[in-house]
Amino acid sequence: MFVKPAKEGLIVRDPDEKYRPIPASGKQVKKNAYWLRRLRDGDVVLSAAESKSKSSEPSKKKTKKKSEISEEKPLPSSKGDE
């Protein structure tokens, strides 16, 4: 989840980064009890714009088309070589 300090000038520390303050522009953090408490207490706000833009980027992983899969030749069997 992407969080930002709720108020300008508010320092919110990240326990996963040796308690360094998160930037005013916000930071992607793990959804855990610490950050949920910060959210509940009003120390941080969720920033949907940044978290959506990062998570909605299309995957660059190449997937094979059905036509490419069907054209692949099967591996030779070792059963007939005995």
Sequence and secondary structure as in RCSB ss.txt:
>XXXX:A:sequence
MFVKPAKEGLIVRDPDEKYRPIPASGKQVKKNAYWLRRLRDGDVVLSAAESKSKSSEPSKKKTKKKSEISEEKPL
PSSKGDE
>XXXX:A:secstr
 EEEESSTT   EEGGGTTEE  TT EE   SHHHHHHHHTTSEEE HHHHHHHHTS        HHHHHHS   
  SGGG 
